[in-house]
Amino acid sequence: MKKERTRRSSMSTSLRTIAEACNVSLNTVSNILNRKLDDLYKADTIEKIRRVAAELGYRPNLAAKMLLSKRALQG
């Protein structure tokens, strides 16, 4: 019997998925998970986004972050 793969195991969780689950904008999720502008958001919003991200197994894409930081250094 073949073992079926769940979506969560075969695809990484995106910021968009977290935003949709929390009913907030993509920018809000990005700011909170990157710990930017935390003082602009309510504590319960921050907690909810971080909890949902953990439940969905969110992990930052380190390769994408490295590309962005190199681009910032070149520009």
N, CA, C and O of each residue as an XYZ file, in Angstrom:
300
protein
N       0.834     -1.177      0.000
C       0.000      0.000      0.000
C       0.879      1.241      0.000
O       1.785      1.369      0.825
N       0.609      2.163     -0.935
C       1.399      3.378     -1.041
C       1.031      4.380      0.039
O      -0.140      4.561      0.371
N       2.029      5.012      0.568
C       1.797      6.037      1.562
C       1.575      7.366      0.845
O       2.431      7.811      0.080
N       0.429      8.000      1.089
C       0.142      9.275      0.443
C       0.849     10.392      1.184
O       0.946     10.392      2.411
N       1.340     11.348      0.402
C       1.992     12.507      0.990
C       0.958     13.600      1.214
O       0.104     13.855      0.365
N       1.048     14.222      2.342
C       0.142     15.340      2.592
C       0.711     16.586      1.954
O       1.909     16.670      1.684
N      -0.144     17.542      1.717
C       0.314     18.784      1.109
C       1.378     19.453      1.967
O       2.349     20.007      1.451
N       1.188     19.397      3.262
C       2.121     20.057      4.170
C       3.522     19.473      4.066
O       4.505     20.202      4.194
N       3.627     18.171      3.836
C       4.942     17.557      3.768
C       5.597     17.735      2.400
O       6.822     17.694      2.286
N       4.782     17.932      1.364
C       5.353     18.032      0.032
C       5.593     19.474     -0.405
O       6.351     19.714     -1.345
N       4.971     20.418      0.251
C       5.146     21.825     -0.104
C       5.412     22.622      1.163
O       4.894     22.302      2.233
N       6.215     23.649      1.033
C       6.453     24.467      2.203
C       5.294     25.440      2.389
O       4.626     25.825      1.429
N       5.074     25.822      3.614
C       4.016     26.769      3.936
C       4.466     28.160      3.525
O       5.582     28.578      3.836
N       3.603     28.868      2.830
C       3.950     30.212      2.369
C       3.351     31.263      3.291
O       2.453     30.981      4.084
N       3.864     32.475      3.168
C       3.305     33.593      3.918
C       1.851     33.816      3.512
O       1.017     34.187      4.338
N       1.558     33.586      2.243
C       0.183     33.756      1.749
C      -0.767     32.782      2.457
O      -1.885     33.158      2.811
N      -0.336     31.550      2.662
C      -1.159     30.554      3.347
C      -1.458     31.005      4.772
O      -2.587     30.885      5.247
N      -0.449     31.519      5.440
C      -0.624     31.998      6.816
C      -1.553     33.206      6.831
O      -2.434     33.298      7.687
N      -1.367     34.130      5.894
C      -2.210     35.318      5.815
C      -3.674     34.944      5.620
O      -4.556     35.506      6.269
N      -3.928     34.001      4.732
C      -5.302     33.559      4.483
C      -5.899     32.891      5.714
O      -7.065     33.115      6.036
N      -5.114     32.077      6.400
C      -5.603     31.381      7.594
C      -5.922     32.360      8.730
O      -6.821     32.114      9.535
N      -5.180     33.469      8.786
C      -5.362     34.451      9.858
C      -6.245     35.621      9.441
O      -6.574     36.481     10.258
N      -6.629     35.650      8.160
C      -7.456     36.726      7.628
C      -6.782     38.096      7.796
O      -7.405     39.066      8.230
N      -5.497     38.145      7.440
C      -4.729     39.392      7.470
C      -3.972     39.510      6.147
O      -3.985     38.586      5.333
N      -3.322     40.637      5.940
C      -2.590     40.834      4.690
C      -1.248     40.102      4.705
O      -0.710     39.756      5.756
N      -0.745     39.888      3.520
C       0.563     39.269      3.353
C       1.649     40.122      4.008
O       2.570     39.589      4.626
N       1.541     41.442      3.872
C       2.520     42.342      4.490
C       2.506     42.237      6.014
O       3.556     42.298      6.654
N       1.326     42.080      6.586
C       1.224     41.935      8.044
C       1.966     40.686      8.507
O       2.727     40.734      9.473
N       1.745     39.579      7.821
C       2.427     38.325      8.177
C       3.934     38.487      8.037
O       4.690     38.089      8.923
N       4.369     39.069      6.930
C       5.796     39.266      6.700
C       6.419     40.131      7.793
O       7.467     39.787      8.339
N       5.781     41.239      8.108
C       6.312     42.138      9.142
C       6.407     41.446     10.490
O       7.404     41.595     11.197
N       5.392     40.702     10.845
C       5.380     40.054     12.161
C       6.402     38.917     12.234
O       7.125     38.801     13.224
N       6.469     38.086     11.207
C       7.418     36.976     11.250
C       8.861     37.441     11.127
O       9.774     36.753     11.583
N       9.075     38.596     10.519
C      10.417     39.168     10.431
C      10.701     40.139     11.562
O      11.734     40.808     11.588
N       9.750     40.203     12.507
C       9.861     41.056     13.697
C      10.116     42.522     13.346
O      10.919     43.203     13.985
N       9.409     42.987     12.309
C       9.474     44.394     11.914
C       8.173     45.064     12.335
O       7.094     44.491     12.178
N       8.274     46.250     12.858
C       7.103     47.063     13.171
C       6.137     46.390     14.135
O       4.927     46.592     14.031
N       6.645     45.597     15.068
C       5.779     44.890     16.019
C       4.894     45.852     16.809
O       3.795     45.483     17.222
N       5.362     47.076     17.023
C       4.586     48.028     17.814
C       3.332     48.513     17.077
O       2.477     49.154     17.688
N       3.206     48.223     15.793
C       2.021     48.624     15.026
C       0.874     47.622     15.135
O      -0.251     47.934     14.745
N       1.137     46.434     15.655
C       0.145     45.367     15.665
C      -0.267     45.008     17.086
O       0.518     45.121     18.028
N      -1.505     44.578     17.216
C      -2.006     44.138     18.520
C      -1.317     42.837     18.917
O      -0.950     42.025     18.068
N      -1.152     42.662     20.211
C      -0.476     41.470     20.730
C      -1.201     40.191     20.318
O      -0.552     39.186     20.027
N      -2.543     40.212     20.287
C      -3.262     38.995     19.912
C      -3.073     38.663     18.433
O      -3.091     37.489     18.062
N      -2.892     39.676     17.581
C      -2.624     39.432     16.160
C      -1.246     38.805     15.992
O      -1.083     37.850     15.233
N      -0.273     39.332     16.690
C       1.087     38.794     16.631
C       1.101     37.343     17.100
O       1.700     36.481     16.456
N       0.440     37.079     18.224
C       0.407     35.724     18.775
C      -0.286     34.762     17.814
O       0.182     33.643     17.606
N      -1.395     35.196     17.232
C      -2.149     34.337     16.319
C      -1.318     33.961     15.098
O      -1.280     32.794     14.706
N      -0.654     34.943     14.496
C       0.149     34.685     13.301
C       1.306     33.755     13.624
O       1.574     32.823     12.866
N       1.983     33.985     14.714
C       3.113     33.127     15.090
C       2.639     31.708     15.435
O       3.327     30.733     15.133
N       1.469     31.594     16.064
C       0.918     30.274     16.405
C       0.532     29.512     15.140
O       0.859     28.333     14.999
N      -0.164     30.183     14.217
C      -0.578     29.526     12.972
C       0.654     29.125     12.153
O       0.694     28.036     11.582
N       1.645     29.996     12.099
C       2.878     29.674     11.368
C       3.533     28.422     11.939
O       3.991     27.558     11.190
N       3.577     28.326     13.260
C       4.167     27.144     13.898
C       3.329     25.897     13.632
O       3.873     24.829     13.350
N       2.008     26.030     13.719
C       1.125     24.884     13.473
C       1.248     24.371     12.035
O       1.175     23.167     11.789
N       1.436     25.294     11.092
C       1.544     24.906      9.682
C       2.965     24.489      9.296
O       3.210     24.052      8.171
N       3.887     24.629     10.233
C       5.264     24.221      9.969
C       6.033     25.210      9.103
O       6.910     24.810      8.337
N       5.713     26.497      9.217
C       6.393     27.513      8.416
C       7.870     27.577      8.757
O       8.261     27.607      9.924
N       8.672     27.596      7.719
C      10.118     27.815      7.867
C      10.526     28.833      6.816
O      10.155     28.691      5.651
N      11.280     29.856      7.198
C      11.710     30.853      6.214
C      12.571     30.219      5.130
O      13.322     29.280      5.395
N      12.462     30.729      3.920
C      13.277     30.268      2.808
C      14.606     31.014      2.881
O      14.700     32.170      2.468
N      15.621     30.355      3.403
C      16.913     31.007      3.622
C      17.597     31.371      2.309
O      18.305     32.376      2.246
N      17.401     30.581      1.269
C      17.998     30.898     -0.037
C      17.430     32.208     -0.579
O      18.168     33.031     -1.121
N      16.127     32.398     -0.432
C      15.497     33.632     -0.898
C      16.001     34.834     -0.097
O      16.247     35.901     -0.659
N      16.151     34.656      1.210
C      16.666     35.748      2.035
C      18.086     36.128      1.634
O      18.436     37.308      1.617
N      18.904     35.129      1.311
C      20.287     35.401      0.899
C      20.300     36.165     -0.423
O      21.089     37.094     -0.597
N      19.431     35.775     -1.353
C      19.350     36.483     -2.628
C      18.945     37.932     -2.424
O      19.512     38.831     -3.044
N      17.979     38.159     -1.568
C      17.525     39.530     -1.309
C      18.625     40.352     -0.655
O      18.798     41.524     -0.989
N      19.369     39.762      0.269
C      20.417     40.526      0.944
C      21.555     40.844     -0.019
O      22.148     41.919      0.069
N      21.875     39.925     -0.944
C      22.914     40.209     -1.943
C      22.457     41.318     -2.876
O      23.242     42.193     -3.241
N      21.181     41.282     -3.265
C      20.652     42.303     -4.151
C      20.700     43.666     -3.458
O      21.002     44.675     -4.096
N      20.410     43.698     -2.177
C      20.438     44.947     -1.424
C      21.858     45.506     -1.357
O      22.055     46.719     -1.424
N      22.838     44.626     -1.226
C      24.223     45.066     -1.147
C      24.730     45.592     -2.502
O      25.567     46.494     -2.548
N      24.216     45.023     -3.595
C      24.648     45.438     -4.914
C      23.990     46.737     -5.356
O      24.581     47.511     -6.109
N      22.764     46.979     -4.887
C      21.980     48.136     -5.351
C      22.308     49.355     -4.659
O      21.728     50.403     -4.946
